[in-house]
Every structure is written in structure tokens, then in C-alpha cells.
């Protein structure tokens, strides 16, 4: 089943990713992005998600506080 509000977006919808200690920012344009809370993942899931993003995006920055 699909959760209410769930949607799928192709990777091509996004131009770049910024990862901070608390969020993954998936940018669609310079001023439009999706926020994904890092604490939505276990540490292992977060590493898997990070690897997935690295496979899809050349523009990947990590900003630590």
C-alpha cells in the first residue's frame, strides 16, 4: 500500500545534495529543496542512504556544524 501523501520523484528532479548533521537537503532548484531528517534513519540506514545519494549525485556537499 501507499502512504497518504507518499510520492515518487525521479533522481533527475534533483540537482544537488547537502548533508548536515541533522538533515539531508535534496535540491530541486536553488531555492526549492526537500528536507529529510537524518534521525529518520538508523546509523546503518543513514550510511546506505548516503551511498545511494553519492551514486546519483556528483554535487554532494557535507556541512558539519
PDBQT receptor file of N, H, CA, C and O in Angstrom, charges set to zero:
ATOM      1  N   UNK A   1       0.817  -1.196   0.000  1.00  0.00    +0.000 N 
ATOM      2  CA  UNK A   1       0.000   0.000   0.000  1.00  0.00    +0.000 C 
ATOM      3  C   UNK A   1       0.851   1.246   0.000  1.00  0.00    +0.000 C 
ATOM      4  O   UNK A   1       2.037   1.216   0.329  1.00  0.00    +0.000 OA
ATOM      5  N   UNK A   2       0.230   2.327  -0.371  1.00  0.00    +0.000 N 
ATOM      6  H   UNK A   2      -0.733   2.351  -0.639  1.00  0.00    +0.000 HD
ATOM      7  CA  UNK A   2       0.914   3.612  -0.416  1.00  0.00    +0.000 C 
ATOM      8  C   UNK A   2       0.438   4.480   0.733  1.00  0.00    +0.000 C 
ATOM      9  O   UNK A   2      -0.760   4.576   1.000  1.00  0.00    +0.000 OA
ATOM     10  N   UNK A   3       1.373   5.104   1.401  1.00  0.00    +0.000 N 
ATOM     11  H   UNK A   3       2.346   5.026   1.184  1.00  0.00    +0.000 HD
ATOM     12  CA  UNK A   3       1.002   6.004   2.488  1.00  0.00    +0.000 C 
ATOM     13  C   UNK A   3       0.391   7.277   1.909  1.00  0.00    +0.000 C 
ATOM     14  O   UNK A   3       0.755   7.714   0.818  1.00  0.00    +0.000 OA
ATOM     15  N   UNK A   4      -0.531   7.858   2.647  1.00  0.00    +0.000 N 
ATOM     16  H   UNK A   4      -0.827   7.503   3.533  1.00  0.00    +0.000 HD
ATOM     17  CA  UNK A   4      -1.122   9.127   2.211  1.00  0.00    +0.000 C 
ATOM     18  C   UNK A   4      -0.008  10.150   2.043  1.00  0.00    +0.000 C 
ATOM     19  O   UNK A   4       0.838  10.306   2.923  1.00  0.00    +0.000 OA
ATOM     20  N   UNK A   5      -0.012  10.832   0.932  1.00  0.00    +0.000 N 
ATOM     21  H   UNK A   5      -0.700  10.705   0.217  1.00  0.00    +0.000 HD
ATOM     22  CA  UNK A   5       0.990  11.862   0.696  1.00  0.00    +0.000 C 
ATOM     23  C   UNK A   5       2.295  11.331   0.141  1.00  0.00    +0.000 C 
ATOM     24  O   UNK A   5       3.177  12.116  -0.209  1.00  0.00    +0.000 OA
ATOM     25  N   UNK A   6       2.442  10.014   0.050  1.00  0.00    +0.000 N 
ATOM     26  H   UNK A   6       1.726   9.377   0.333  1.00  0.00    +0.000 HD
ATOM     27  CA  UNK A   6       3.678   9.457  -0.499  1.00  0.00    +0.000 C 
ATOM     28  C   UNK A   6       3.746   9.760  -1.983  1.00  0.00    +0.000 C 
ATOM     29  O   UNK A   6       2.735   9.719  -2.684  1.00  0.00    +0.000 OA
ATOM     30  N   UNK A   7       4.943  10.063  -2.456  1.00  0.00    +0.000 N 
ATOM     31  H   UNK A   7       5.764  10.097  -1.887  1.00  0.00    +0.000 HD
ATOM     32  CA  UNK A   7       5.102  10.299  -3.870  1.00  0.00    +0.000 C 
ATOM     33  C   UNK A   7       6.496   9.898  -4.295  1.00  0.00    +0.000 C 
ATOM     34  O   UNK A   7       7.432   9.865  -3.497  1.00  0.00    +0.000 OA
ATOM     35  N   UNK A   8       6.604   9.601  -5.557  1.00  0.00    +0.000 N 
ATOM     36  H   UNK A   8       5.844   9.628  -6.205  1.00  0.00    +0.000 HD
ATOM     37  CA  UNK A   8       7.893   9.224  -6.084  1.00  0.00    +0.000 C 
ATOM     38  C   UNK A   8       8.372  10.319  -7.020  1.00  0.00    +0.000 C 
ATOM     39  O   UNK A   8       7.615  10.836  -7.842  1.00  0.00    +0.000 OA
ATOM     40  N   UNK A   9       9.639  10.657  -6.876  1.00  0.00    +0.000 N 
ATOM     41  H   UNK A   9      10.253  10.237  -6.209  1.00  0.00    +0.000 HD
ATOM     42  CA  UNK A   9      10.250  11.659  -7.744  1.00  0.00    +0.000 C 
ATOM     43  C   UNK A   9      11.506  11.042  -8.342  1.00  0.00    +0.000 C 
ATOM     44  O   UNK A   9      12.292  10.415  -7.632  1.00  0.00    +0.000 OA
ATOM     45  N   UNK A  10      11.694  11.217  -9.631  1.00  0.00    +0.000 N 
ATOM     46  H   UNK A  10      11.056  11.726 -10.208  1.00  0.00    +0.000 HD
ATOM     47  CA  UNK A  10      12.917  10.660 -10.226  1.00  0.00    +0.000 C 
ATOM     48  C   UNK A  10      14.141  11.420  -9.723  1.00  0.00    +0.000 C 
ATOM     49  O   UNK A  10      14.060  12.600  -9.382  1.00  0.00    +0.000 OA
ATOM     50  N   UNK A  11      15.280  10.720  -9.684  1.00  0.00    +0.000 N 
ATOM     51  H   UNK A  11      15.346   9.761  -9.960  1.00  0.00    +0.000 HD
ATOM     52  CA  UNK A  11      16.511  11.366  -9.243  1.00  0.00    +0.000 C 
ATOM     53  C   UNK A  11      16.785  12.622 -10.061  1.00  0.00    +0.000 C 
ATOM     54  O   UNK A  11      17.354  13.587  -9.552  1.00  0.00    +0.000 OA
ATOM     55  N   UNK A  12      16.380  12.610 -11.333  1.00  0.00    +0.000 N 
ATOM     56  H   UNK A  12      15.918  11.826 -11.747  1.00  0.00    +0.000 HD
ATOM     57  CA  UNK A  12      16.636  13.751 -12.210  1.00  0.00    +0.000 C 
ATOM     58  C   UNK A  12      15.916  15.015 -11.744  1.00  0.00    +0.000 C 
ATOM     59  O   UNK A  12      16.249  16.117 -12.179  1.00  0.00    +0.000 OA
ATOM     60  N   UNK A  13      14.929  14.856 -10.860  1.00  0.00    +0.000 N 
ATOM     61  H   UNK A  13      14.658  13.960 -10.507  1.00  0.00    +0.000 HD
ATOM     62  CA  UNK A  13      14.218  16.017 -10.321  1.00  0.00    +0.000 C 
ATOM     63  C   UNK A  13      15.134  16.883  -9.456  1.00  0.00    +0.000 C 
ATOM     64  O   UNK A  13      14.862  18.062  -9.228  1.00  0.00    +0.000 OA
ATOM     65  N   UNK A  14      16.215  16.280  -8.984  1.00  0.00    +0.000 N 
ATOM     66  H   UNK A  14      16.436  15.323  -9.170  1.00  0.00    +0.000 HD
ATOM     67  CA  UNK A  14      17.086  16.966  -8.031  1.00  0.00    +0.000 C 
ATOM     68  C   UNK A  14      18.420  17.290  -8.669  1.00  0.00    +0.000 C 
ATOM     69  O   UNK A  14      18.930  16.532  -9.494  1.00  0.00    +0.000 OA
ATOM     70  N   UNK A  15      18.985  18.436  -8.274  1.00  0.00    +0.000 N 
ATOM     71  H   UNK A  15      18.571  19.051  -7.603  1.00  0.00    +0.000 HD
ATOM     72  CA  UNK A  15      20.238  18.875  -8.878  1.00  0.00    +0.000 C 
ATOM     73  C   UNK A  15      21.442  18.631  -7.978  1.00  0.00    +0.000 C 
ATOM     74  O   UNK A  15      22.550  18.404  -8.465  1.00  0.00    +0.000 OA
ATOM     75  N   UNK A  16      21.224  18.677  -6.660  1.00  0.00    +0.000 N 
ATOM     76  H   UNK A  16      20.324  18.862  -6.265  1.00  0.00    +0.000 HD
ATOM     77  CA  UNK A  16      22.362  18.510  -5.754  1.00  0.00    +0.000 C 
ATOM     78  C   UNK A  16      21.875  18.137  -4.366  1.00  0.00    +0.000 C 
ATOM     79  O   UNK A  16      20.687  18.225  -4.054  1.00  0.00    +0.000 OA
ATOM     80  N   UNK A  17      22.827  17.716  -3.541  1.00  0.00    +0.000 N 
ATOM     81  H   UNK A  17      23.792  17.645  -3.794  1.00  0.00    +0.000 HD
ATOM     82  CA  UNK A  17      22.530  17.279  -2.178  1.00  0.00    +0.000 C 
ATOM     83  C   UNK A  17      23.495  17.962  -1.223  1.00  0.00    +0.000 C 
ATOM     84  O   UNK A  17      24.689  18.080  -1.498  1.00  0.00    +0.000 OA
ATOM     85  N   UNK A  18      22.959  18.406  -0.104  1.00  0.00    +0.000 N 
ATOM     86  H   UNK A  18      21.989  18.310   0.120  1.00  0.00    +0.000 HD
ATOM     87  CA  UNK A  18      23.799  18.858   1.003  1.00  0.00    +0.000 C 
ATOM     88  C   UNK A  18      23.398  18.051   2.224  1.00  0.00    +0.000 C 
ATOM     89  O   UNK A  18      22.222  17.956   2.573  1.00  0.00    +0.000 OA
ATOM     90  N   UNK A  19      24.405  17.471   2.867  1.00  0.00    +0.000 N 
ATOM     91  H   UNK A  19      25.361  17.548   2.583  1.00  0.00    +0.000 HD
ATOM     92  CA  UNK A  19      24.168  16.702   4.085  1.00  0.00    +0.000 C 
ATOM     93  C   UNK A  19      24.727  17.474   5.264  1.00  0.00    +0.000 C 
ATOM     94  O   UNK A  19      25.876  17.916   5.234  1.00  0.00    +0.000 OA
ATOM     95  N   UNK A  20      23.916  17.639   6.306  1.00  0.00    +0.000 N 
ATOM     96  H   UNK A  20      22.983  17.280   6.330  1.00  0.00    +0.000 HD
ATOM     97  CA  UNK A  20      24.386  18.226   7.558  1.00  0.00    +0.000 C 
ATOM     98  C   UNK A  20      24.256  17.172   8.646  1.00  0.00    +0.000 C 
ATOM     99  O   UNK A  20      23.867  16.035   8.375  1.00  0.00    +0.000 OA
ATOM    100  N   UNK A  21      24.579  17.548   9.872  1.00  0.00    +0.000 N 
ATOM    101  H   UNK A  21      24.894  18.471  10.092  1.00  0.00    +0.000 HD
ATOM    102  CA  UNK A  21      24.450  16.604  10.979  1.00  0.00    +0.000 C 
ATOM    103  C   UNK A  21      22.994  16.195  11.200  1.00  0.00    +0.000 C 
ATOM    104  O   UNK A  21      22.721  15.118  11.729  1.00  0.00    +0.000 OA
ATOM    105  N   UNK A  22      22.061  17.058  10.792  1.00  0.00    +0.000 N 
ATOM    106  H   UNK A  22      22.283  17.933  10.363  1.00  0.00    +0.000 HD
ATOM    107  CA  UNK A  22      20.659  16.821  11.123  1.00  0.00    +0.000 C 
ATOM    108  C   UNK A  22      19.751  16.560   9.935  1.00  0.00    +0.000 C 
ATOM    109  O   UNK A  22      18.676  15.983  10.097  1.00  0.00    +0.000 OA
ATOM    110  N   UNK A  23      20.160  16.972   8.747  1.00  0.00    +0.000 N 
ATOM    111  H   UNK A  23      21.034  17.441   8.615  1.00  0.00    +0.000 HD
ATOM    112  CA  UNK A  23      19.281  16.852   7.582  1.00  0.00    +0.000 C 
ATOM    113  C   UNK A  23      20.044  16.500   6.316  1.00  0.00    +0.000 C 
ATOM    114  O   UNK A  23      21.233  16.787   6.179  1.00  0.00    +0.000 OA
ATOM    115  N   UNK A  24      19.329  15.874   5.402  1.00  0.00    +0.000 N 
ATOM    116  H   UNK A  24      18.363  15.641   5.513  1.00  0.00    +0.000 HD
ATOM    117  CA  UNK A  24      19.750  15.780   4.012  1.00  0.00    +0.000 C 
ATOM    118  C   UNK A  24      18.886  16.773   3.241  1.00  0.00    +0.000 C 
ATOM    119  O   UNK A  24      17.659  16.720   3.332  1.00  0.00    +0.000 OA
ATOM    120  N   UNK A  25      19.500  17.671   2.492  1.00  0.00    +0.000 N 
ATOM    121  H   UNK A  25      20.496  17.715   2.418  1.00  0.00    +0.000 HD
ATOM    122  CA  UNK A  25      18.783  18.632   1.652  1.00  0.00    +0.000 C 
ATOM    123  C   UNK A  25      18.902  18.162   0.208  1.00  0.00    +0.000 C 
ATOM    124  O   UNK A  25      20.001  18.136  -0.344  1.00  0.00    +0.000 OA
ATOM    125  N   UNK A  26      17.787  17.793  -0.405  1.00  0.00    +0.000 N 
ATOM    126  H   UNK A  26      16.894  17.815   0.044  1.00  0.00    +0.000 HD
ATOM    127  CA  UNK A  26      17.785  17.401  -1.812  1.00  0.00    +0.000 C 
ATOM    128  C   UNK A  26      17.220  18.567  -2.607  1.00  0.00    +0.000 C 
ATOM    129  O   UNK A  26      16.023  18.847  -2.557  1.00  0.00    +0.000 OA
ATOM    130  N   UNK A  27      18.086  19.236  -3.335  1.00  0.00    +0.000 N 
ATOM    131  H   UNK A  27      19.059  19.008  -3.376  1.00  0.00    +0.000 HD
ATOM    132  CA  UNK A  27      17.702  20.462  -4.041  1.00  0.00    +0.000 C 
ATOM    133  C   UNK A  27      17.077  20.173  -5.396  1.00  0.00    +0.000 C 
ATOM    134  O   UNK A  27      17.609  19.401  -6.193  1.00  0.00    +0.000 OA
ATOM    135  N   UNK A  28      15.943  20.804  -5.639  1.00  0.00    +0.000 N 
ATOM    136  H   UNK A  28      15.510  21.431  -4.991  1.00  0.00    +0.000 HD
ATOM    137  CA  UNK A  28      15.320  20.780  -6.958  1.00  0.00    +0.000 C 
ATOM    138  C   UNK A  28      15.740  22.000  -7.758  1.00  0.00    +0.000 C 
ATOM    139  O   UNK A  28      15.847  21.941  -8.983  1.00  0.00    +0.000 OA
ATOM    140  N   UNK A  29      15.979  23.110  -7.062  1.00  0.00    +0.000 N 
ATOM    141  H   UNK A  29      15.892  23.158  -6.067  1.00  0.00    +0.000 HD
ATOM    142  CA  UNK A  29      16.499  24.341  -7.658  1.00  0.00    +0.000 C 
ATOM    143  C   UNK A  29      17.231  25.067  -6.540  1.00  0.00    +0.000 C 
ATOM    144  O   UNK A  29      17.354  24.539  -5.435  1.00  0.00    +0.000 OA
ATOM    145  N   UNK A  30      17.716  26.267  -6.816  1.00  0.00    +0.000 N 
ATOM    146  H   UNK A  30      17.616  26.695  -7.714  1.00  0.00    +0.000 HD
ATOM    147  CA  UNK A  30      18.483  26.988  -5.802  1.00  0.00    +0.000 C 
ATOM    148  C   UNK A  30      17.680  27.307  -4.546  1.00  0.00    +0.000 C 
ATOM    149  O   UNK A  30      18.243  27.437  -3.460  1.00  0.00    +0.000 OA
ATOM    150  N   UNK A  31      16.365  27.433  -4.698  1.00  0.00    +0.000 N 
ATOM    151  H   UNK A  31      15.908  27.328  -5.581  1.00  0.00    +0.000 HD
ATOM    152  CA  UNK A  31      15.570  27.808  -3.523  1.00  0.00    +0.000 C 
ATOM    153  C   UNK A  31      14.434  26.835  -3.237  1.00  0.00    +0.000 C 
ATOM    154  O   UNK A  31      13.511  27.160  -2.489  1.00  0.00    +0.000 OA
ATOM    155  N   UNK A  32      14.495  25.654  -3.822  1.00  0.00    +0.000 N 
ATOM    156  H   UNK A  32      15.244  25.390  -4.430  1.00  0.00    +0.000 HD
ATOM    157  CA  UNK A  32      13.475  24.638  -3.551  1.00  0.00    +0.000 C 
ATOM    158  C   UNK A  32      14.172  23.317  -3.260  1.00  0.00    +0.000 C 
ATOM    159  O   UNK A  32      14.959  22.825  -4.069  1.00  0.00    +0.000 OA
ATOM    160  N   UNK A  33      13.875  22.754  -2.104  1.00  0.00    +0.000 N 
ATOM    161  H   UNK A  33      13.236  23.154  -1.447  1.00  0.00    +0.000 HD
ATOM    162  CA  UNK A  33      14.528  21.507  -1.731  1.00  0.00    +0.000 C 
ATOM    163  C   UNK A  33      13.621  20.686  -0.825  1.00  0.00    +0.000 C 
ATOM    164  O   UNK A  33      12.680  21.197  -0.219  1.00  0.00    +0.000 OA
ATOM    165  N   UNK A  34      13.934  19.403  -0.754  1.00  0.00    +0.000 N 
ATOM    166  H   UNK A  34      14.699  18.988  -1.247  1.00  0.00    +0.000 HD
ATOM    167  CA  UNK A  34      13.277  18.504   0.182  1.00  0.00    +0.000 C 
ATOM    168  C   UNK A  34      14.211  18.321   1.364  1.00  0.00    +0.000 C 
ATOM    169  O   UNK A  34      15.417  18.150   1.189  1.00  0.00    +0.000 OA
ATOM    170  N   UNK A  35      13.661  18.357   2.558  1.00  0.00    +0.000 N 
ATOM    171  H   UNK A  35      12.681  18.496   2.701  1.00  0.00    +0.000 HD
ATOM    172  CA  UNK A  35      14.414  18.107   3.780  1.00  0.00    +0.000 C 
ATOM    173  C   UNK A  35      14.109  16.698   4.258  1.00  0.00    +0.000 C 
ATOM    174  O   UNK A  35      12.948  16.321   4.413  1.00  0.00    +0.000 OA
ATOM    175  N   UNK A  36      15.152  15.931   4.488  1.00  0.00    +0.000 N 
ATOM    176  H   UNK A  36      16.096  16.237   4.362  1.00  0.00    +0.000 HD
ATOM    177  CA  UNK A  36      14.974  14.592   5.048  1.00  0.00    +0.000 C 
ATOM    178  C   UNK A  36      15.743  14.558   6.365  1.00  0.00    +0.000 C 
ATOM    179  O   UNK A  36      16.967  14.691   6.369  1.00  0.00    +0.000 OA
ATOM    180  N   UNK A  37      15.037  14.380   7.482  1.00  0.00    +0.000 N 
ATOM    181  H   UNK A  37      14.043  14.271   7.479  1.00  0.00    +0.000 HD
ATOM    182  CA  UNK A  37      15.732  14.383   8.776  1.00  0.00    +0.000 C 
ATOM    183  C   UNK A  37      16.672  13.185   8.896  1.00  0.00    +0.000 C 
ATOM    184  O   UNK A  37      16.280  12.049   8.629  1.00  0.00    +0.000 OA
ATOM    185  N   UNK A  38      17.897  13.446   9.296  1.00  0.00    +0.000 N 
ATOM    186  H   UNK A  38      18.215  14.369   9.513  1.00  0.00    +0.000 HD
ATOM    187  CA  UNK A  38      18.872  12.370   9.444  1.00  0.00    +0.000 C 
ATOM    188  C   UNK A  38      18.440  11.371  10.506  1.00  0.00    +0.000 C 
ATOM    189  O   UNK A  38      18.759  10.186  10.412  1.00  0.00    +0.000 OA
ATOM    190  N   UNK A  39      17.712  11.845  11.521  1.00  0.00    +0.000 N 
ATOM    191  H   UNK A  39      17.453  12.807  11.598  1.00  0.00    +0.000 HD
ATOM    192  CA  UNK A  39      17.312  10.921  12.584  1.00  0.00    +0.000 C 
ATOM    193  C   UNK A  39      16.128  10.039  12.196  1.00  0.00    +0.000 C 
ATOM    194  O   UNK A  39      15.615   9.281  13.020  1.00  0.00    +0.000 OA
ATOM    195  N   UNK A  40      15.700  10.141  10.943  1.00  0.00    +0.000 N 
ATOM    196  H   UNK A  40      16.117  10.756  10.274  1.00  0.00    +0.000 HD
ATOM    197  CA  UNK A  40      14.699   9.203  10.433  1.00  0.00    +0.000 C 
ATOM    198  C   UNK A  40      15.340   7.846  10.137  1.00  0.00    +0.000 C 
ATOM    199  O   UNK A  40      14.640   6.865   9.884  1.00  0.00    +0.000 OA
ATOM    200  N   UNK A  41      16.672   7.797  10.170  1.00  0.00    +0.000 N 
ATOM    201  H   UNK A  41      17.240   8.594  10.375  1.00  0.00    +0.000 HD
ATOM    202  CA  UNK A  41      17.407   6.587   9.834  1.00  0.00    +0.000 C 
ATOM    203  C   UNK A  41      18.166   6.056  11.041  1.00  0.00    +0.000 C 
ATOM    204  O   UNK A  41      18.561   6.815  11.926  1.00  0.00    +0.000 OA
ATOM    205  N   UNK A  42      18.364   4.745  11.065  1.00  0.00    +0.000 N 
ATOM    206  H   UNK A  42      18.043   4.128  10.346  1.00  0.00    +0.000 HD
ATOM    207  CA  UNK A  42      19.366   4.186  11.975  1.00  0.00    +0.000 C 
ATOM    208  C   UNK A  42      20.723   4.556  11.386  1.00  0.00    +0.000 C 
ATOM    209  O   UNK A  42      20.796   4.922  10.213  1.00  0.00    +0.000 OA
ATOM    210  N   UNK A  43      21.802   4.473  12.169  1.00  0.00    +0.000 N 
ATOM    211  H   UNK A  43      21.743   4.176  13.122  1.00  0.00    +0.000 HD
ATOM    212  CA  UNK A  43      23.121   4.786  11.591  1.00  0.00    +0.000 C 
ATOM    213  C   UNK A  43      23.429   3.958  10.338  1.00  0.00    +0.000 C 
ATOM    214  O   UNK A  43      24.003   4.478   9.381  1.00  0.00    +0.000 OA
ATOM    215  N   UNK A  44      23.055   2.688  10.338  1.00  0.00    +0.000 N 
ATOM    216  H   UNK A  44      22.589   2.265  11.115  1.00  0.00    +0.000 HD
ATOM    217  CA  UNK A  44      23.305   1.839   9.169  1.00  0.00    +0.000 C 
ATOM    218  C   UNK A  44      22.482   2.297   7.974  1.00  0.00    +0.000 C 
ATOM    219  O   UNK A  44      22.994   2.364   6.856  1.00  0.00    +0.000 OA
ATOM    220  N   UNK A  45      21.214   2.612   8.200  1.00  0.00    +0.000 N 
ATOM    221  H   UNK A  45      20.798   2.558   9.108  1.00  0.00    +0.000 HD
ATOM    222  CA  UNK A  45      20.357   3.105   7.117  1.00  0.00    +0.000 C 
ATOM    223  C   UNK A  45      20.873   4.437   6.577  1.00  0.00    +0.000 C 
ATOM    224  O   UNK A  45      20.829   4.690   5.373  1.00  0.00    +0.000 OA
ATOM    225  N   UNK A  46      21.356   5.276   7.475  1.00  0.00    +0.000 N 
ATOM    226  H   UNK A  46      21.392   5.071   8.453  1.00  0.00    +0.000 HD
ATOM    227  CA  UNK A  46      21.880   6.579   7.050  1.00  0.00    +0.000 C 
ATOM    228  C   UNK A  46      23.084   6.391   6.127  1.00  0.00    +0.000 C 
ATOM    229  O   UNK A  46      23.210   7.087   5.120  1.00  0.00    +0.000 OA
ATOM    230  N   UNK A  47      23.967   5.451   6.472  1.00  0.00    +0.000 N 
ATOM    231  H   UNK A  47      23.864   4.886   7.290  1.00  0.00    +0.000 HD
ATOM    232  CA  UNK A  47      25.107   5.164   5.600  1.00  0.00    +0.000 C 
ATOM    233  C   UNK A  47      24.649   4.632   4.248  1.00  0.00    +0.000 C 
ATOM    234  O   UNK A  47      25.194   5.017   3.214  1.00  0.00    +0.000 OA
ATOM    235  N   UNK A  48      23.652   3.751   4.248  1.00  0.00    +0.000 N 
ATOM    236  H   UNK A  48      23.209   3.439   5.089  1.00  0.00    +0.000 HD
ATOM    237  CA  UNK A  48      23.119   3.214   2.992  1.00  0.00    +0.000 C 
ATOM    238  C   UNK A  48      22.513   4.329   2.145  1.00  0.00    +0.000 C 
ATOM    239  O   UNK A  48      22.724   4.382   0.933  1.00  0.00    +0.000 OA
ATOM    240  N   UNK A  49      21.762   5.217   2.789  1.00  0.00    +0.000 N 
ATOM    241  H   UNK A  49      21.592   5.174   3.773  1.00  0.00    +0.000 HD
ATOM    242  CA  UNK A  49      21.131   6.328   2.072  1.00  0.00    +0.000 C 
ATOM    243  C   UNK A  49      22.200   7.254   1.497  1.00  0.00    +0.000 C 
ATOM    244  O   UNK A  49      22.091   7.708   0.358  1.00  0.00    +0.000 OA
ATOM    245  N   UNK A  50      23.229   7.530   2.292  1.00  0.00    +0.000 N 
ATOM    246  H   UNK A  50      23.317   7.162   3.218  1.00  0.00    +0.000 HD
ATOM    247  CA  UNK A  50      24.336   8.374   1.847  1.00  0.00    +0.000 C 
ATOM    248  C   UNK A  50      25.004   7.760   0.610  1.00  0.00    +0.000 C 
ATOM    249  O   UNK A  50      25.295   8.468  -0.354  1.00  0.00    +0.000 OA
ATOM    250  N   UNK A  51      25.244   6.453   0.638  1.00  0.00    +0.000 N 
ATOM    251  H   UNK A  51      25.007   5.878   1.420  1.00  0.00    +0.000 HD
ATOM    252  CA  UNK A  51      25.862   5.782  -0.514  1.00  0.00    +0.000 C 
ATOM    253  C   UNK A  51      24.972   5.874  -1.744  1.00  0.00    +0.000 C 
ATOM    254  O   UNK A  51      25.455   6.093  -2.855  1.00  0.00    +0.000 OA
ATOM    255  N   UNK A  52      23.682   5.708  -1.542  1.00  0.00    +0.000 N 
ATOM    256  H   UNK A  52      23.290   5.530  -0.640  1.00  0.00    +0.000 HD
ATOM    257  CA  UNK A  52      22.726   5.825  -2.647  1.00  0.00    +0.000 C 
ATOM    258  C   UNK A  52      22.784   7.222  -3.261  1.00  0.00    +0.000 C 
ATOM    259  O   UNK A  52      22.826   7.367  -4.483  1.00  0.00    +0.000 OA
ATOM    260  N   UNK A  53      22.788   8.238  -2.417  1.00  0.00    +0.000 N 
ATOM    261  H   UNK A  53      22.754   8.120  -1.424  1.00  0.00    +0.000 HD
ATOM    262  CA  UNK A  53      22.858   9.614  -2.912  1.00  0.00    +0.000 C 
ATOM    263  C   UNK A  53      24.161   9.876  -3.663  1.00  0.00    +0.000 C 
ATOM    264  O   UNK A  53      24.166  10.534  -4.703  1.00  0.00    +0.000 OA
ATOM    265  N   UNK A  54      25.262   9.357  -3.128  1.00  0.00    +0.000 N 
ATOM    266  H   UNK A  54      25.258   8.823  -2.282  1.00  0.00    +0.000 HD
ATOM    267  CA  UNK A  54      26.557   9.554  -3.791  1.00  0.00    +0.000 C 
ATOM    268  C   UNK A  54      26.579   8.917  -5.179  1.00  0.00    +0.000 C 
ATOM    269  O   UNK A  54      27.246   9.420  -6.084  1.00  0.00    +0.000 OA
ATOM    270  N   UNK A  55      25.857   7.819  -5.346  1.00  0.00    +0.000 N 
ATOM    271  H   UNK A  55      25.316   7.410  -4.611  1.00  0.00    +0.000 HD
ATOM    272  CA  UNK A  55      25.791   7.176  -6.667  1.00  0.00    +0.000 C 
ATOM    273  C   UNK A  55      25.027   8.034  -7.669  1.00  0.00    +0.000 C 
ATOM    274  O   UNK A  55      25.304   7.981  -8.867  1.00  0.00    +0.000 OA
ATOM    275  N   UNK A  56      24.074   8.817  -7.193  1.00  0.00    +0.000 N 
ATOM    276  H   UNK A  56      23.849   8.860  -6.219  1.00  0.00    +0.000 HD
ATOM    277  CA  UNK A  56      23.203   9.583  -8.094  1.00  0.00    +0.000 C 
ATOM    278  C   UNK A  56      23.631  11.031  -8.302  1.00  0.00    +0.000 C 
ATOM    279  O   UNK A  56      23.209  11.665  -9.270  1.00  0.00    +0.000 OA
ATOM    280  N   UNK A  57      24.457  11.560  -7.413  1.00  0.00    +0.000 N 
ATOM    281  H   UNK A  57      24.799  11.046  -6.627  1.00  0.00    +0.000 HD
ATOM    282  CA  UNK A  57      24.762  12.985  -7.475  1.00  0.00    +0.000 C 
ATOM    283  C   UNK A  57      26.258  13.250  -7.435  1.00  0.00    +0.000 C 
ATOM    284  O   UNK A  57      26.963  12.786  -6.539  1.00  0.00    +0.000 OA
ATOM    285  N   UNK A  58      26.733  14.008  -8.429  1.00  0.00    +0.000 N 
ATOM    286  H   UNK A  58      26.160  14.385  -9.157  1.00  0.00    +0.000 HD
ATOM    287  CA  UNK A  58      28.117  14.492  -8.410  1.00  0.00    +0.000 C 
ATOM    288  C   UNK A  58      28.246  15.659  -7.445  1.00  0.00    +0.000 C 
ATOM    289  O   UNK A  58      29.273  15.830  -6.788  1.00  0.00    +0.000 OA
ATOM    290  N   UNK A  59      27.175  16.467  -7.368  1.00  0.00    +0.000 N 
ATOM    291  H   UNK A  59      26.341  16.328  -7.902  1.00  0.00    +0.000 HD
ATOM    292  CA  UNK A  59      27.192  17.642  -6.493  1.00  0.00    +0.000 C 
ATOM    293  C   UNK A  59      26.676  17.236  -5.117  1.00  0.00    +0.000 C 
ATOM    294  O   UNK A  59      25.476  17.290  -4.845  1.00  0.00    +0.000 OA
ATOM    295  N   UNK A  60      27.601  16.829  -4.260  1.00  0.00    +0.000 N 
ATOM    296  H   UNK A  60      28.576  16.785  -4.480  1.00  0.00    +0.000 HD
ATOM    297  CA  UNK A  60      27.262  16.346  -2.919  1.00  0.00    +0.000 C 
ATOM    298  C   UNK A  60      28.196  17.037  -1.943  1.00  0.00    +0.000 C 
ATOM    299  O   UNK A  60      29.411  16.852  -2.003  1.00  0.00    +0.000 OA
ATOM    300  N   UNK A  61      27.634  17.828  -1.046  1.00  0.00    +0.000 N 
ATOM    301  H   UNK A  61      26.646  17.978  -0.997  1.00  0.00    +0.000 HD
ATOM    302  CA  UNK A  61      28.431  18.518  -0.036  1.00  0.00    +0.000 C 
ATOM    303  C   UNK A  61      28.031  18.028   1.331  1.00  0.00    +0.000 C 
ATOM    304  O   UNK A  61      26.875  17.679   1.573  1.00  0.00    +0.000 OA
ATOM    305  N   UNK A  62      29.005  18.005   2.226  1.00  0.00    +0.000 N 
ATOM    306  H   UNK A  62      29.944  18.288   2.029  1.00  0.00    +0.000 HD
ATOM    307  CA  UNK A  62      28.738  17.720   3.625  1.00  0.00    +0.000 C 
ATOM    308  C   UNK A  62      29.116  18.967   4.421  1.00  0.00    +0.000 C 
ATOM    309  O   UNK A  62      30.237  19.467   4.325  1.00  0.00    +0.000 OA
ATOM    310  N   UNK A  63      28.168  19.454   5.199  1.00  0.00    +0.000 N 
ATOM    311  H   UNK A  63      27.258  19.048   5.277  1.00  0.00    +0.000 HD
ATOM    312  CA  UNK A  63      28.422  20.623   6.039  1.00  0.00    +0.000 C 
ATOM    313  C   UNK A  63      28.219  20.205   7.490  1.00  0.00    +0.000 C 
ATOM    314  O   UNK A  63      27.113  19.856   7.901  1.00  0.00    +0.000 OA
ATOM    315  N   UNK A  64      29.290  20.246   8.249  1.00  0.00    +0.000 N 
ATOM    316  H   UNK A  64      30.189  20.529   7.915  1.00  0.00    +0.000 HD
ATOM    317  CA  UNK A  64      29.196  19.906   9.669  1.00  0.00    +0.000 C 
ATOM    318  C   UNK A  64      29.146  21.161  10.508  1.00  0.00    +0.000 C 
ATOM    319  O   UNK A  64      29.780  22.167  10.190  1.00  0.00    +0.000 OA
ATOM    320  N   UNK A  65      28.383  21.088  11.586  1.00  0.00    +0.000 N 
ATOM    321  H   UNK A  65      27.868  20.271  11.844  1.00  0.00    +0.000 HD
ATOM    322  CA  UNK A  65      28.222  22.251  12.465  1.00  0.00    +0.000 C 
ATOM    323  C   UNK A  65      29.545  22.594  13.132  1.00  0.00    +0.000 C 
ATOM    324  O   UNK A  65      29.617  23.544  13.911  1.00  0.00    +0.000 OA
TER     325      UNK A  65
